[in-house]
Amino acid sequence: MTNYILKCPKCYRTRAGESRYKSWKCFKCNYVMNKKNTKIHAETINIEENQYVIDILDKKKKYDEIV
């Protein structure tokens, strides 16, 4: 099962959502996101990848720290 890394178009909060669902709800503003109105930033396989990509998108980690 793959996961999508999404960013809410209303409040710009980053979250992960499972790919088997057609829509996701923002935890902060309760906006309902679907594949039409939301950009999918990444696809990941496990929880560690989810958190790593979210940290990079939220600029908590720099991409240079990977290497």
C-alpha positions in Angstrom: 0.0 0.0 0.0 1.3 3.4 -0.9 0.8 6.7 0.7 0.5 10.2 -0.7 2.1 13.3 0.9 -0.4 16.1 0.5 -0.5 19.8 1.3 -3.8 21.4 2.2 -4.6 24.1 -0.4 -6.5 26.1 2.3 -4.1 26.2 5.3 -0.9 24.7 3.7 -0.6 22.0 6.4 1.3 18.9 5.2 -0.1 15.4 5.9 0.0 11.9 4.6 -3.0 10.1 3.1 -3.5 6.5 2.0 -3.7 6.0 -1.8 -6.7 3.8 -1.6 -9.0 6.7 -0.6 -10.3 9.3 -3.1 -10.4 12.1 -0.6 -8.7 13.2 2.6 -9.6 15.7 5.4 -7.2 18.3 6.7 -6.7 17.9 10.4 -6.3 21.6 11.1 -9.0 23.3 9.0 -11.3 20.3 8.2 -11.0 21.1 4.4 -11.9 18.0 2.3 -9.1 17.4 -0.3 -9.5 15.2 -3.3 -7.2 14.3 -6.2 -8.6 17.2 -8.3 -8.0 20.0 -5.9 -4.8 18.8 -4.2 -1.2 18.5 -5.4 0.4 15.2 -4.5 4.0 16.0 -3.5 5.3 12.4 -3.1 4.4 8.8 -2.9 5.9 6.8 -0.1 5.8 3.2 1.0 6.3 3.2 4.8 5.8 5.5 7.8 9.5 6.5 8.1 9.5 7.8 4.5 6.2 9.7 5.2 7.7 11.5 8.2 11.0 12.2 6.3 9.3 13.7 3.3 7.0 15.8 5.5 10.0 17.1 7.5 11.7 18.1 4.2 8.5 19.8 2.9 8.0 21.7 6.2 11.8 22.6 6.1 12.5 20.9 9.4 15.3 19.0 7.7 17.5 20.1 4.9 17.9 17.9 1.9 21.7 18.0 2.4 21.4 16.0 5.7 20.4 12.9 3.7 23.8 12.4 2.1 
